[in-house]
Amino acid sequence: MSDKHGSNMENVLSSQIKYWKQQKTDIEARAEILPEKKQNRFPFITISREYGCGGYDIAAALVEFLNDGRSLKPEWAAYDRVVLEKISSDMGLSEQLTDTLTSSSRKQVTSFFETTFASYPSQLSVYRHLSETIRTLAANGRVIIVGRGGGIITRDMPKGFNVRVVAPVEWKAERMASINSIKKADAEKLVIKKNAEREKFFRDLVKFDIASPYNYHLVLNNQSYSTRDAARIIYEAFVSYTENHL
């Protein structure tokens, strides 16, 4: 990770891994007294977003709400495509992350790939390692997974809160035109093409409709809110959900 974002996230991940390893030791030490499945596990959040909605900016703001004044160990952290793919391709980081799982949690992660994932087409084989990274992070908790099918990969896991961020095509086109310094008409074509490709990929290969609002705990129209307000809404919905369901 050469950029500032990557370097900061590597430090955050190292801190989380250190705590998760201690958590693993504590869970295994208490196993005879209290079964692992009844011991406290941290929740996690996934953010799925339409192309052009800027999900990571919201996730970064959400992290601030989740950590604010709480002295949490470990603190919440957001993982986007760049960081997730870096972890997946770095053997050392992958091994450290896998090492944080108890034998029971590791068995659950493995079981997913031996059953559900095994039925997926061969085109998804390159997606497996990334999926293992995502499920391991979610199993430890206090992480926000942005994109990469995080909500699909973790949909059978407890303590997850799944968010979908959407916006009108025109709003997304204006945003992408500004970011990429291209004409709005070209940005609109790009937005429509990318979203169609994403929906088709998951619908055809894993039989999952990422556009259906029924697959999420919360769907948010990003056009209507500032980044911070969007994060605050997700935070409040998450707190309410965890208090009533987790």
QUILINDA-V753810 format. One line per field, one symbol per residue. burial: I if it has 24 or more other ideal C-beta (glycine too) atoms within 12 Angstrom, else O. A space follows every 50 residues. Layout:
burial: ???
This chain:
burial: OOOOOOOOIIOIIOOIIOIIOOIIOOIOOOOOOOOIOOOOIIIIIIIIII IIIIIIIIIIIIIIIIOOOOOOOIIIIIIIIIIIIIIIOOOOIIOIIIOI IIOOIIOIIOOIIOOIIOOIOOOIOOIIIIIIIIIIIIIIIIIIIIIIII IIIIIOIOIIIIIIIIIOIOIIIOIIOOOOOOOOOOIIOIIOOIIOOIIO IIOOOIOIOIOOOOIIIIIIOIOOOOIOOIIOIIIOIIOOOIOOOO
